[in-house]
Amino acid sequence: MPQTMLHTALPHRTSLLARLVRALNEARSRRRERLSLARLDPHLLRDIGLARDEAATEAAKPFWQP
């Protein structure tokens, strides 16, 4: 690969990798938060202002969905 192509392709590749890592971390975080939400008892749900069915709906979302 010519030197000039290497310099232009590398930042794009690094940027793509950084975005991929960030997206995976966000998905893992969403999954963890939704699992925690599903385990909360009704008293704690009331404290954060959620009804049981609202919490269940949010917890049932797939990890890739914001």
CYANA upper distance limits for C-alpha pairs under 8 A (distance plus 0.5 A):
  1 MET  CA      5 MET  CA      7.01
  1 MET  CA      6 LEU  CA      6.95
  2 PRO  CA      6 LEU  CA      6.90
  3 GLN  CA      7 HIS  CA      7.02
  4 THR  CA      8 THR  CA      7.00
  5 MET  CA      9 ALA  CA      6.46
  6 LEU  CA     10 LEU  CA      6.44
  7 HIS  CA     11 PRO  CA      7.69
  8 THR  CA     12 HIS  CA      7.68
  9 ALA  CA     13 ARG  CA      6.76
 10 LEU  CA     14 THR  CA      6.61
 11 PRO  CA     15 SER  CA      6.42
 12 HIS  CA     16 LEU  CA      6.54
 13 ARG  CA     17 LEU  CA      6.63
 14 THR  CA     18 ALA  CA      6.56
 15 SER  CA     19 ARG  CA      6.65
 16 LEU  CA     20 LEU  CA      6.65
 17 LEU  CA     21 VAL  CA      6.66
 18 ALA  CA     22 ARG  CA      6.61
 19 ARG  CA     23 ALA  CA      6.56
 20 LEU  CA     24 LEU  CA      6.67
 21 VAL  CA     25 ASN  CA      6.65
 22 ARG  CA     26 GLU  CA      6.68
 23 ALA  CA     27 ALA  CA      6.66
 24 LEU  CA     28 ARG  CA      6.66
 25 ASN  CA     29 SER  CA      6.61
 26 GLU  CA     30 ARG  CA      6.63
 27 ALA  CA     31 ARG  CA      6.68
 27 ALA  CA     63 PHE  CA      5.90
 27 ALA  CA     64 TRP  CA      6.14
 28 ARG  CA     32 ARG  CA      6.67
 28 ARG  CA     63 PHE  CA      7.64
 29 SER  CA     33 GLU  CA      6.60
 30 ARG  CA     34 ARG  CA      6.55
 30 ARG  CA     63 PHE  CA      6.35
 30 ARG  CA     64 TRP  CA      8.47
 30 ARG  CA     66 PRO  CA      8.22
 31 ARG  CA     35 LEU  CA      6.67
 31 ARG  CA     62 PRO  CA      8.18
 31 ARG  CA     63 PHE  CA      5.53
 32 ARG  CA     36 SER  CA      6.76
 33 GLU  CA     37 LEU  CA      6.58
 34 ARG  CA     38 ALA  CA      6.66
 34 ARG  CA     58 GLU  CA      7.34
 34 ARG  CA     59 ALA  CA      5.03
 34 ARG  CA     60 ALA  CA      8.16
 35 LEU  CA     39 ARG  CA      7.08
 35 LEU  CA     59 ALA  CA      6.88
 36 SER  CA     40 LEU  CA      7.17
 37 LEU  CA     55 ALA  CA      7.02
 37 LEU  CA     59 ALA  CA      6.84
 38 ALA  CA     55 ALA  CA      7.11
 38 ALA  CA     56 ALA  CA      6.81
 38 ALA  CA     59 ALA  CA      6.10
 40 LEU  CA     44 LEU  CA      6.60
 40 LEU  CA     45 LEU  CA      6.87
 41 ASP  CA     45 LEU  CA      6.84
 42 PRO  CA     46 ARG  CA      6.67
 42 PRO  CA     51 ALA  CA      8.26
 42 PRO  CA     52 ARG  CA      7.12
 43 HIS  CA     47 ASP  CA      6.93
 44 LEU  CA     48 ILE  CA      7.07
 45 LEU  CA     49 GLY  CA      6.66
 45 LEU  CA     50 LEU  CA      5.67
 45 LEU  CA     51 ALA  CA      6.97
 45 LEU  CA     52 ARG  CA      7.49
 45 LEU  CA     55 ALA  CA      8.22
 46 ARG  CA     50 LEU  CA      6.13
 46 ARG  CA     51 ALA  CA      7.17
 50 LEU  CA     54 GLU  CA      6.62
 50 LEU  CA     55 ALA  CA      6.81
 51 ALA  CA     55 ALA  CA      6.83
 52 ARG  CA     56 ALA  CA      6.62
 53 ASP  CA     57 THR  CA      6.58
 54 GLU  CA     58 GLU  CA      6.78
 55 ALA  CA     59 ALA  CA      6.48
 56 ALA  CA     60 ALA  CA      6.54
 57 THR  CA     61 LYS  CA      7.26
 61 LYS  CA     65 GLN  CA      7.00
